[in-house]
Amino acid sequence: MENLKTTVFWALSDFCKSECYYCPINSRGGASYRTTPEYLRVINSISKTYAQQGRTINWIISGGEPL
C-alpha cells in the first residue's frame, strides 16, 4: 500500500452574481447552498475518516465567484 493519497476535486457551488457576456447561460447564476462552517465540517469529517485508515487527501476546492 504505497499510494495512500487521494485527490478530491470539489466544486462547492456554481454561484455567481455576475452575468458576464462571455459565460455560457448555463454557467450563470447558480445557488449558494451552504455556509463556510458547514463545508469545513464535511472536510474535517472526511479527512478524519481517511486519516483513521492511514490515508491522506489532497483537496482541490473550486466553484463560484468570490463576490
mmJSON file of the N, C-alpha and C atoms, coordinates in Angstrom:
{"data_MODEL":{"atom_site":{
"group_PDB":["ATOM","ATOM","ATOM","ATOM","ATOM","ATOM","ATOM","ATOM","ATOM","ATOM","ATOM","ATOM","ATOM","ATOM","ATOM","ATOM","ATOM","ATOM","ATOM","ATOM","ATOM","ATOM","ATOM","ATOM","ATOM","ATOM","ATOM","ATOM","ATOM","ATOM","ATOM","ATOM","ATOM","ATOM","ATOM","ATOM","ATOM","ATOM","ATOM","ATOM","ATOM","ATOM","ATOM","ATOM","ATOM","ATOM","ATOM","ATOM","ATOM","ATOM","ATOM","ATOM","ATOM","ATOM","ATOM","ATOM","ATOM","ATOM","ATOM","ATOM","ATOM","ATOM","ATOM","ATOM","ATOM","ATOM","ATOM","ATOM","ATOM","ATOM","ATOM","ATOM","ATOM","ATOM","ATOM","ATOM","ATOM","ATOM","ATOM","ATOM","ATOM","ATOM","ATOM","ATOM","ATOM","ATOM","ATOM","ATOM","ATOM","ATOM","ATOM","ATOM","ATOM","ATOM","ATOM","ATOM","ATOM","ATOM","ATOM","ATOM","ATOM","ATOM","ATOM","ATOM","ATOM","ATOM","ATOM","ATOM","ATOM","ATOM","ATOM","ATOM","ATOM","ATOM","ATOM","ATOM","ATOM","ATOM","ATOM","ATOM","ATOM","ATOM","ATOM","ATOM","ATOM","ATOM","ATOM","ATOM","ATOM","ATOM","ATOM","ATOM","ATOM","ATOM","ATOM","ATOM","ATOM","ATOM","ATOM","ATOM","ATOM","ATOM","ATOM","ATOM","ATOM","ATOM","ATOM","ATOM","ATOM","ATOM","ATOM","ATOM","ATOM","ATOM","ATOM","ATOM","ATOM","ATOM","ATOM","ATOM","ATOM","ATOM","ATOM","ATOM","ATOM","ATOM","ATOM","ATOM","ATOM","ATOM","ATOM","ATOM","ATOM","ATOM","ATOM","ATOM","ATOM","ATOM","ATOM","ATOM","ATOM","ATOM","ATOM","ATOM","ATOM","ATOM","ATOM","ATOM","ATOM","ATOM","ATOM","ATOM","ATOM","ATOM","ATOM","ATOM","ATOM","ATOM","ATOM","ATOM","ATOM"],
"id":[1,2,3,4,5,6,7,8,9,10,11,12,13,14,15,16,17,18,19,20,21,22,23,24,25,26,27,28,29,30,31,32,33,34,35,36,37,38,39,40,41,42,43,44,45,46,47,48,49,50,51,52,53,54,55,56,57,58,59,60,61,62,63,64,65,66,67,68,69,70,71,72,73,74,75,76,77,78,79,80,81,82,83,84,85,86,87,88,89,90,91,92,93,94,95,96,97,98,99,100,101,102,103,104,105,106,107,108,109,110,111,112,113,114,115,116,117,118,119,120,121,122,123,124,125,126,127,128,129,130,131,132,133,134,135,136,137,138,139,140,141,142,143,144,145,146,147,148,149,150,151,152,153,154,155,156,157,158,159,160,161,162,163,164,165,166,167,168,169,170,171,172,173,174,175,176,177,178,179,180,181,182,183,184,185,186,187,188,189,190,191,192,193,194,195,196,197,198,199,200,201],
"type_symbol":["N","C","C","N","C","C","N","C","C","N","C","C","N","C","C","N","C","C","N","C","C","N","C","C","N","C","C","N","C","C","N","C","C","N","C","C","N","C","C","N","C","C","N","C","C","N","C","C","N","C","C","N","C","C","N","C","C","N","C","C","N","C","C","N","C","C","N","C","C","N","C","C","N","C","C","N","C","C","N","C","C","N","C","C","N","C","C","N","C","C","N","C","C","N","C","C","N","C","C","N","C","C","N","C","C","N","C","C","N","C","C","N","C","C","N","C","C","N","C","C","N","C","C","N","C","C","N","C","C","N","C","C","N","C","C","N","C","C","N","C","C","N","C","C","N","C","C","N","C","C","N","C","C","N","C","C","N","C","C","N","C","C","N","C","C","N","C","C","N","C","C","N","C","C","N","C","C","N","C","C","N","C","C","N","C","C","N","C","C","N","C","C","N","C","C","N","C","C","N","C","C"],
"label_atom_id":["N","CA","C","N","CA","C","N","CA","C","N","CA","C","N","CA","C","N","CA","C","N","CA","C","N","CA","C","N","CA","C","N","CA","C","N","CA","C","N","CA","C","N","CA","C","N","CA","C","N","CA","C","N","CA","C","N","CA","C","N","CA","C","N","CA","C","N","CA","C","N","CA","C","N","CA","C","N","CA","C","N","CA","C","N","CA","C","N","CA","C","N","CA","C","N","CA","C","N","CA","C","N","CA","C","N","CA","C","N","CA","C","N","CA","C","N","CA","C","N","CA","C","N","CA","C","N","CA","C","N","CA","C","N","CA","C","N","CA","C","N","CA","C","N","CA","C","N","CA","C","N","CA","C","N","CA","C","N","CA","C","N","CA","C","N","CA","C","N","CA","C","N","CA","C","N","CA","C","N","CA","C","N","CA","C","N","CA","C","N","CA","C","N","CA","C","N","CA","C","N","CA","C","N","CA","C","N","CA","C","N","CA","C","N","CA","C","N","CA","C","N","CA","C","N","CA","C","N","CA","C","N","CA","C"],
"label_alt_id":[null,null,null,null,null,null,null,null,null,null,null,null,null,null,null,null,null,null,null,null,null,null,null,null,null,null,null,null,null,null,null,null,null,null,null,null,null,null,null,null,null,null,null,null,null,null,null,null,null,null,null,null,null,null,null,null,null,null,null,null,null,null,null,null,null,null,null,null,null,null,null,null,null,null,null,null,null,null,null,null,null,null,null,null,null,null,null,null,null,null,null,null,null,null,null,null,null,null,null,null,null,null,null,null,null,null,null,null,null,null,null,null,null,null,null,null,null,null,null,null,null,null,null,null,null,null,null,null,null,null,null,null,null,null,null,null,null,null,null,null,null,null,null,null,null,null,null,null,null,null,null,null,null,null,null,null,null,null,null,null,null,null,null,null,null,null,null,null,null,null,null,null,null,null,null,null,null,null,null,null,null,null,null,null,null,null,null,null,null,null,null,null,null,null,null,null,null,null,null,null,null],
"label_comp_id":["MET","MET","MET","GLU","GLU","GLU","ASN","ASN","ASN","LEU","LEU","LEU","LYS","LYS","LYS","THR","THR","THR","THR","THR","THR","VAL","VAL","VAL","PHE","PHE","PHE","TRP","TRP","TRP","ALA","ALA","ALA","LEU","LEU","LEU","SER","SER","SER","ASP","ASP","ASP","PHE","PHE","PHE","CYS","CYS","CYS","LYS","LYS","LYS","SER","SER","SER","GLU","GLU","GLU","CYS","CYS","CYS","TYR","TYR","TYR","TYR","TYR","TYR","CYS","CYS","CYS","PRO","PRO","PRO","ILE","ILE","ILE","ASN","ASN","ASN","SER","SER","SER","ARG","ARG","ARG","GLY","GLY","GLY","GLY","GLY","GLY","ALA","ALA","ALA","SER","SER","SER","TYR","TYR","TYR","ARG","ARG","ARG","THR","THR","THR","THR","THR","THR","PRO","PRO","PRO","GLU","GLU","GLU","TYR","TYR","TYR","LEU","LEU","LEU","ARG","ARG","ARG","VAL","VAL","VAL","ILE","ILE","ILE","ASN","ASN","ASN","SER","SER","SER","ILE","ILE","ILE","SER","SER","SER","LYS","LYS","LYS","THR","THR","THR","TYR","TYR","TYR","ALA","ALA","ALA","GLN","GLN","GLN","GLN","GLN","GLN","GLY","GLY","GLY","ARG","ARG","ARG","THR","THR","THR","ILE","ILE","ILE","ASN","ASN","ASN","TRP","TRP","TRP","ILE","ILE","ILE","ILE","ILE","ILE","SER","SER","SER","GLY","GLY","GLY","GLY","GLY","GLY","GLU","GLU","GLU","PRO","PRO","PRO","LEU","LEU","LEU"],
"label_asym_id":["A","A","A","A","A","A","A","A","A","A","A","A","A","A","A","A","A","A","A","A","A","A","A","A","A","A","A","A","A","A","A","A","A","A","A","A","A","A","A","A","A","A","A","A","A","A","A","A","A","A","A","A","A","A","A","A","A","A","A","A","A","A","A","A","A","A","A","A","A","A","A","A","A","A","A","A","A","A","A","A","A","A","A","A","A","A","A","A","A","A","A","A","A","A","A","A","A","A","A","A","A","A","A","A","A","A","A","A","A","A","A","A","A","A","A","A","A","A","A","A","A","A","A","A","A","A","A","A","A","A","A","A","A","A","A","A","A","A","A","A","A","A","A","A","A","A","A","A","A","A","A","A","A","A","A","A","A","A","A","A","A","A","A","A","A","A","A","A","A","A","A","A","A","A","A","A","A","A","A","A","A","A","A","A","A","A","A","A","A","A","A","A","A","A","A","A","A","A","A","A","A"],
"label_entity_id":["1","1","1","1","1","1","1","1","1","1","1","1","1","1","1","1","1","1","1","1","1","1","1","1","1","1","1","1","1","1","1","1","1","1","1","1","1","1","1","1","1","1","1","1","1","1","1","1","1","1","1","1","1","1","1","1","1","1","1","1","1","1","1","1","1","1","1","1","1","1","1","1","1","1","1","1","1","1","1","1","1","1","1","1","1","1","1","1","1","1","1","1","1","1","1","1","1","1","1","1","1","1","1","1","1","1","1","1","1","1","1","1","1","1","1","1","1","1","1","1","1","1","1","1","1","1","1","1","1","1","1","1","1","1","1","1","1","1","1","1","1","1","1","1","1","1","1","1","1","1","1","1","1","1","1","1","1","1","1","1","1","1","1","1","1","1","1","1","1","1","1","1","1","1","1","1","1","1","1","1","1","1","1","1","1","1","1","1","1","1","1","1","1","1","1","1","1","1","1","1","1"],
"label_seq_id":[1,1,1,2,2,2,3,3,3,4,4,4,5,5,5,6,6,6,7,7,7,8,8,8,9,9,9,10,10,10,11,11,11,12,12,12,13,13,13,14,14,14,15,15,15,16,16,16,17,17,17,18,18,18,19,19,19,20,20,20,21,21,21,22,22,22,23,23,23,24,24,24,25,25,25,26,26,26,27,27,27,28,28,28,29,29,29,30,30,30,31,31,31,32,32,32,33,33,33,34,34,34,35,35,35,36,36,36,37,37,37,38,38,38,39,39,39,40,40,40,41,41,41,42,42,42,43,43,43,44,44,44,45,45,45,46,46,46,47,47,47,48,48,48,49,49,49,50,50,50,51,51,51,52,52,52,53,53,53,54,54,54,55,55,55,56,56,56,57,57,57,58,58,58,59,59,59,60,60,60,61,61,61,62,62,62,63,63,63,64,64,64,65,65,65,66,66,66,67,67,67],
"pdbx_PDB_ins_code":[null,null,null,null,null,null,null,null,null,null,null,null,null,null,null,null,null,null,null,null,null,null,null,null,null,null,null,null,null,null,null,null,null,null,null,null,null,null,null,null,null,null,null,null,null,null,null,null,null,null,null,null,null,null,null,null,null,null,null,null,null,null,null,null,null,null,null,null,null,null,null,null,null,null,null,null,null,null,null,null,null,null,null,null,null,null,null,null,null,null,null,null,null,null,null,null,null,null,null,null,null,null,null,null,null,null,null,null,null,null,null,null,null,null,null,null,null,null,null,null,null,null,null,null,null,null,null,null,null,null,null,null,null,null,null,null,null,null,null,null,null,null,null,null,null,null,null,null,null,null,null,null,null,null,null,null,null,null,null,null,null,null,null,null,null,null,null,null,null,null,null,null,null,null,null,null,null,null,null,null,null,null,null,null,null,null,null,null,null,null,null,null,null,null,null,null,null,null,null,null,null],
"Cartn_x":[0.839,0.0,0.876,1.465,2.317,1.531,0.553,-0.182,-1.418,-1.25,-2.352,-2.897,-2.643,-3.111,-4.239,-5.315,-6.467,-6.609,-6.931,-7.202,-8.703,-9.24,-10.656,-10.773,-11.433,-11.743,-13.197,-13.44,-14.788,-15.194,-16.169,-16.749,-17.884,-17.64,-18.584,-19.911,-19.859,-21.1,-20.839,-21.912,-21.769,-22.328,-22.345,-22.915,-22.077,-22.734,-22.078,-23.145,-22.904,-23.864,-23.788,-22.667,-22.468,-23.176,-23.42,-23.964,-23.094,-21.835,-20.863,-21.235,-21.058,-21.433,-20.635,-19.429,-18.57,-18.84,-19.678,-20.034,-21.28,-21.286,-22.498,-23.661,-24.863,-26.033,-26.137,-25.836,-25.946,-24.852,-23.879,-22.84,-23.123,-24.188,-24.532,-25.469,-25.463,-26.403,-25.969,-26.797,-26.489,-26.95,-26.62,-27.064,-25.936,-25.961,-25.031,-25.792,-25.469,-26.271,-25.82,-24.552,-24.016,-23.155,-22.964,-22.075,-20.659,-19.684,-18.298,-18.124,-18.663,-18.522,-19.116,-20.208,-20.789,-19.83,-19.242,-18.271,-17.072,-16.588,-15.424,-15.714,-16.933,-17.297,-17.228,-17.704,-17.66,-16.208,-15.409,-13.993,-13.282,-13.512,-12.875,-13.326,-14.596,-15.123,-14.51,-14.466,-13.882,-12.39,-11.684,-10.246,-9.971,-10.78,-10.612,-10.81,-11.842,-12.098,-10.927,-10.399,-9.255,-8.012,-7.795,-6.625,-6.672,-7.859,-8.005,-7.612,-7.657,-7.269,-5.825,-5.11,-3.722,-3.583,-4.636,-4.639,-4.635,-4.236,-4.282,-5.083,-5.55,-6.34,-5.691,-5.577,-5.157,-6.444,-6.839,-8.093,-7.874,-8.711,-8.749,-10.168,-10.3,-11.619,-11.845,-13.014,-13.317,-14.802,-15.208,-16.63,-17.033,-17.869,-18.435,-17.44,-17.912,-17.093,-17.033,-15.876,-15.751,-16.293,-17.596,-18.221,-18.945],
"Cartn_y":[-1.198,0.0,1.249,1.522,2.694,3.975,3.942,5.149,5.301,6.0,6.191,7.612,8.286,9.657,9.71,10.407,10.572,12.041,12.35,13.725,13.908,14.929,15.257,16.625,16.685,17.956,18.252,19.319,19.621,21.01,21.062,22.327,22.639,23.56,23.834,24.391,25.232,25.788,26.351,26.75,27.454,28.863,29.35,30.648,31.777,32.683,33.872,34.949,36.114,37.218,37.893,37.725,38.384,37.636,38.333,37.705,38.147,37.773,38.196,37.647,38.475,38.089,36.889,36.683,35.615,34.264,34.23,32.961,32.378,31.078,30.469,30.657,30.727,30.963,29.912,28.647,27.615,27.706,28.604,28.805,30.018,30.723,31.921,31.571,32.436,32.267,31.167,30.165,29.097,29.489,28.679,28.941,28.682,29.408,29.195,28.406,27.145,26.26,26.149,26.288,26.028,27.189,27.222,28.216,27.637,28.496,28.039,27.044,27.296,26.296,24.928,24.921,23.642,22.885,23.584,22.943,22.43,23.228,22.818,21.589,21.483,20.288,19.034,19.137,17.991,17.632,18.634,18.39,17.741,18.253,17.681,16.249,15.985,14.633,13.642,14.033,13.148,12.947,14.029,13.935,13.021,13.126,12.286,10.811,10.513,9.136,8.567,9.348,8.886,8.718,9.641,9.56,8.291,7.905,6.68,5.444,5.555,4.463,4.608,5.599,5.833,6.502,7.164,7.815,9.338,10.025,11.488,11.936,13.192,13.748,15.034,15.146,16.383,17.057,18.156,18.839,19.884,19.873,20.923,21.474,22.692,23.265,24.402,24.373,25.329,25.667,26.615,26.879,28.299,28.833,30.16,31.292,32.464,33.666,34.304,34.82,35.43,36.856,37.0,38.317,38.607],
"Cartn_z":[0.0,0.0,0.0,-1.139,-1.224,-1.446,-2.33,-2.684,-1.804,-0.697,0.233,0.171,-0.935,-1.096,-2.122,-1.761,-2.636,-2.971,-4.21,-4.605,-4.753,-4.091,-4.177,-4.83,-5.978,-6.625,-6.311,-5.556,-5.091,-5.576,-6.468,-6.914,-5.943,-5.019,-3.943,-4.422,-5.424,-5.959,-7.343,-7.99,-9.264,-9.12,-7.868,-7.556,-8.132,-8.821,-9.353,-9.548,-8.984,-9.109,-10.483,-11.149,-12.44,-13.55,-14.618,-15.822,-16.994,-16.934,-17.94,-19.318,-20.319,-21.676,-22.182,-21.673,-22.168,-21.497,-20.475,-19.827,-20.486,-20.747,-21.278,-20.296,-20.807,-19.956,-18.852,-19.159,-18.134,-17.071,-17.23,-16.221,-15.342,-15.606,-14.833,-13.686,-12.702,-11.588,-10.655,-10.494,-9.556,-8.171,-7.225,-5.858,-4.869,-3.783,-2.678,-1.62,-1.472,-0.64,0.805,1.093,2.43,2.921,4.227,4.822,4.886,5.074,5.193,6.328,7.539,8.615,8.25,7.477,7.058,6.139,5.189,4.3,5.094,6.031,6.829,7.681,8.207,8.978,8.106,6.877,5.959,5.633,5.322,5.005,6.18,7.39,8.576,8.829,8.626,8.829,7.841,6.569,5.552,5.82,6.149,6.428,7.612,8.647,9.847,9.497,8.704,8.301,7.512,6.584,5.793,6.665,7.592,8.474,9.328,9.754,10.554,9.746,8.435,7.549,7.063,7.608,7.212,5.859,5.414,4.103,4.266,3.216,3.198,1.979,2.039,0.944,0.458,-0.84,-1.486,-1.963,-1.305,-1.626,-2.709,-3.729,-4.744,-4.681,-4.192,-3.964,-4.961,-5.605,-6.646,-6.578,-7.433,-7.594,-7.271,-8.116,-7.864,-8.012,-7.777,-7.837,-6.45,-6.049,-4.721,-4.701,-4.884,-4.921,-3.641],
"occupancy":[1.0,1.0,1.0,1.0,1.0,1.0,1.0,1.0,1.0,1.0,1.0,1.0,1.0,1.0,1.0,1.0,1.0,1.0,1.0,1.0,1.0,1.0,1.0,1.0,1.0,1.0,1.0,1.0,1.0,1.0,1.0,1.0,1.0,1.0,1.0,1.0,1.0,1.0,1.0,1.0,1.0,1.0,1.0,1.0,1.0,1.0,1.0,1.0,1.0,1.0,1.0,1.0,1.0,1.0,1.0,1.0,1.0,1.0,1.0,1.0,1.0,1.0,1.0,1.0,1.0,1.0,1.0,1.0,1.0,1.0,1.0,1.0,1.0,1.0,1.0,1.0,1.0,1.0,1.0,1.0,1.0,1.0,1.0,1.0,1.0,1.0,1.0,1.0,1.0,1.0,1.0,1.0,1.0,1.0,1.0,1.0,1.0,1.0,1.0,1.0,1.0,1.0,1.0,1.0,1.0,1.0,1.0,1.0,1.0,1.0,1.0,1.0,1.0,1.0,1.0,1.0,1.0,1.0,1.0,1.0,1.0,1.0,1.0,1.0,1.0,1.0,1.0,1.0,1.0,1.0,1.0,1.0,1.0,1.0,1.0,1.0,1.0,1.0,1.0,1.0,1.0,1.0,1.0,1.0,1.0,1.0,1.0,1.0,1.0,1.0,1.0,1.0,1.0,1.0,1.0,1.0,1.0,1.0,1.0,1.0,1.0,1.0,1.0,1.0,1.0,1.0,1.0,1.0,1.0,1.0,1.0,1.0,1.0,1.0,1.0,1.0,1.0,1.0,1.0,1.0,1.0,1.0,1.0,1.0,1.0,1.0,1.0,1.0,1.0,1.0,1.0,1.0,1.0,1.0,1.0,1.0,1.0,1.0,1.0,1.0,1.0],
"B_iso_or_equiv":[0.0,0.0,0.0,0.0,0.0,0.0,0.0,0.0,0.0,0.0,0.0,0.0,0.0,0.0,0.0,0.0,0.0,0.0,0.0,0.0,0.0,0.0,0.0,0.0,0.0,0.0,0.0,0.0,0.0,0.0,0.0,0.0,0.0,0.0,0.0,0.0,0.0,0.0,0.0,0.0,0.0,0.0,0.0,0.0,0.0,0.0,0.0,0.0,0.0,0.0,0.0,0.0,0.0,0.0,0.0,0.0,0.0,0.0,0.0,0.0,0.0,0.0,0.0,0.0,0.0,0.0,0.0,0.0,0.0,0.0,0.0,0.0,0.0,0.0,0.0,0.0,0.0,0.0,0.0,0.0,0.0,0.0,0.0,0.0,0.0,0.0,0.0,0.0,0.0,0.0,0.0,0.0,0.0,0.0,0.0,0.0,0.0,0.0,0.0,0.0,0.0,0.0,0.0,0.0,0.0,0.0,0.0,0.0,0.0,0.0,0.0,0.0,0.0,0.0,0.0,0.0,0.0,0.0,0.0,0.0,0.0,0.0,0.0,0.0,0.0,0.0,0.0,0.0,0.0,0.0,0.0,0.0,0.0,0.0,0.0,0.0,0.0,0.0,0.0,0.0,0.0,0.0,0.0,0.0,0.0,0.0,0.0,0.0,0.0,0.0,0.0,0.0,0.0,0.0,0.0,0.0,0.0,0.0,0.0,0.0,0.0,0.0,0.0,0.0,0.0,0.0,0.0,0.0,0.0,0.0,0.0,0.0,0.0,0.0,0.0,0.0,0.0,0.0,0.0,0.0,0.0,0.0,0.0,0.0,0.0,0.0,0.0,0.0,0.0,0.0,0.0,0.0,0.0,0.0,0.0,0.0,0.0,0.0,0.0,0.0,0.0],
"pdbx_formal_charge":[null,null,null,null,null,null,null,null,null,null,null,null,null,null,null,null,null,null,null,null,null,null,null,null,null,null,null,null,null,null,null,null,null,null,null,null,null,null,null,null,null,null,null,null,null,null,null,null,null,null,null,null,null,null,null,null,null,null,null,null,null,null,null,null,null,null,null,null,null,null,null,null,null,null,null,null,null,null,null,null,null,null,null,null,null,null,null,null,null,null,null,null,null,null,null,null,null,null,null,null,null,null,null,null,null,null,null,null,null,null,null,null,null,null,null,null,null,null,null,null,null,null,null,null,null,null,null,null,null,null,null,null,null,null,null,null,null,null,null,null,null,null,null,null,null,null,null,null,null,null,null,null,null,null,null,null,null,null,null,null,null,null,null,null,null,null,null,null,null,null,null,null,null,null,null,null,null,null,null,null,null,null,null,null,null,null,null,null,null,null,null,null,null,null,null,null,null,null,null,null,null],
"auth_seq_id":[1,1,1,2,2,2,3,3,3,4,4,4,5,5,5,6,6,6,7,7,7,8,8,8,9,9,9,10,10,10,11,11,11,12,12,12,13,13,13,14,14,14,15,15,15,16,16,16,17,17,17,18,18,18,19,19,19,20,20,20,21,21,21,22,22,22,23,23,23,24,24,24,25,25,25,26,26,26,27,27,27,28,28,28,29,29,29,30,30,30,31,31,31,32,32,32,33,33,33,34,34,34,35,35,35,36,36,36,37,37,37,38,38,38,39,39,39,40,40,40,41,41,41,42,42,42,43,43,43,44,44,44,45,45,45,46,46,46,47,47,47,48,48,48,49,49,49,50,50,50,51,51,51,52,52,52,53,53,53,54,54,54,55,55,55,56,56,56,57,57,57,58,58,58,59,59,59,60,60,60,61,61,61,62,62,62,63,63,63,64,64,64,65,65,65,66,66,66,67,67,67],
"auth_comp_id":["MET","MET","MET","GLU","GLU","GLU","ASN","ASN","ASN","LEU","LEU","LEU","LYS","LYS","LYS","THR","THR","THR","THR","THR","THR","VAL","VAL","VAL","PHE","PHE","PHE","TRP","TRP","TRP","ALA","ALA","ALA","LEU","LEU","LEU","SER","SER","SER","ASP","ASP","ASP","PHE","PHE","PHE","CYS","CYS","CYS","LYS","LYS","LYS","SER","SER","SER","GLU","GLU","GLU","CYS","CYS","CYS","TYR","TYR","TYR","TYR","TYR","TYR","CYS","CYS","CYS","PRO","PRO","PRO","ILE","ILE","ILE","ASN","ASN","ASN","SER","SER","SER","ARG","ARG","ARG","GLY","GLY","GLY","GLY","GLY","GLY","ALA","ALA","ALA","SER","SER","SER","TYR","TYR","TYR","ARG","ARG","ARG","THR","THR","THR","THR","THR","THR","PRO","PRO","PRO","GLU","GLU","GLU","TYR","TYR","TYR","LEU","LEU","LEU","ARG","ARG","ARG","VAL","VAL","VAL","ILE","ILE","ILE","ASN","ASN","ASN","SER","SER","SER","ILE","ILE","ILE","SER","SER","SER","LYS","LYS","LYS","THR","THR","THR","TYR","TYR","TYR","ALA","ALA","ALA","GLN","GLN","GLN","GLN","GLN","GLN","GLY","GLY","GLY","ARG","ARG","ARG","THR","THR","THR","ILE","ILE","ILE","ASN","ASN","ASN","TRP","TRP","TRP","ILE","ILE","ILE","ILE","ILE","ILE","SER","SER","SER","GLY","GLY","GLY","GLY","GLY","GLY","GLU","GLU","GLU","PRO","PRO","PRO","LEU","LEU","LEU"],
"auth_asym_id":["A","A","A","A","A","A","A","A","A","A","A","A","A","A","A","A","A","A","A","A","A","A","A","A","A","A","A","A","A","A","A","A","A","A","A","A","A","A","A","A","A","A","A","A","A","A","A","A","A","A","A","A","A","A","A","A","A","A","A","A","A","A","A","A","A","A","A","A","A","A","A","A","A","A","A","A","A","A","A","A","A","A","A","A","A","A","A","A","A","A","A","A","A","A","A","A","A","A","A","A","A","A","A","A","A","A","A","A","A","A","A","A","A","A","A","A","A","A","A","A","A","A","A","A","A","A","A","A","A","A","A","A","A","A","A","A","A","A","A","A","A","A","A","A","A","A","A","A","A","A","A","A","A","A","A","A","A","A","A","A","A","A","A","A","A","A","A","A","A","A","A","A","A","A","A","A","A","A","A","A","A","A","A","A","A","A","A","A","A","A","A","A","A","A","A","A","A","A","A","A","A"],
"auth_atom_id":["N","CA","C","N","CA","C","N","CA","C","N","CA","C","N","CA","C","N","CA","C","N","CA","C","N","CA","C","N","CA","C","N","CA","C","N","CA","C","N","CA","C","N","CA","C","N","CA","C","N","CA","C","N","CA","C","N","CA","C","N","CA","C","N","CA","C","N","CA","C","N","CA","C","N","CA","C","N","CA","C","N","CA","C","N","CA","C","N","CA","C","N","CA","C","N","CA","C","N","CA","C","N","CA","C","N","CA","C","N","CA","C","N","CA","C","N","CA","C","N","CA","C","N","CA","C","N","CA","C","N","CA","C","N","CA","C","N","CA","C","N","CA","C","N","CA","C","N","CA","C","N","CA","C","N","CA","C","N","CA","C","N","CA","C","N","CA","C","N","CA","C","N","CA","C","N","CA","C","N","CA","C","N","CA","C","N","CA","C","N","CA","C","N","CA","C","N","CA","C","N","CA","C","N","CA","C","N","CA","C","N","CA","C","N","CA","C","N","CA","C","N","CA","C","N","CA","C","N","CA","C","N","CA","C"],
"pdbx_PDB_model_num":[1,1,1,1,1,1,1,1,1,1,1,1,1,1,1,1,1,1,1,1,1,1,1,1,1,1,1,1,1,1,1,1,1,1,1,1,1,1,1,1,1,1,1,1,1,1,1,1,1,1,1,1,1,1,1,1,1,1,1,1,1,1,1,1,1,1,1,1,1,1,1,1,1,1,1,1,1,1,1,1,1,1,1,1,1,1,1,1,1,1,1,1,1,1,1,1,1,1,1,1,1,1,1,1,1,1,1,1,1,1,1,1,1,1,1,1,1,1,1,1,1,1,1,1,1,1,1,1,1,1,1,1,1,1,1,1,1,1,1,1,1,1,1,1,1,1,1,1,1,1,1,1,1,1,1,1,1,1,1,1,1,1,1,1,1,1,1,1,1,1,1,1,1,1,1,1,1,1,1,1,1,1,1,1,1,1,1,1,1,1,1,1,1,1,1,1,1,1,1,1,1]
}}}
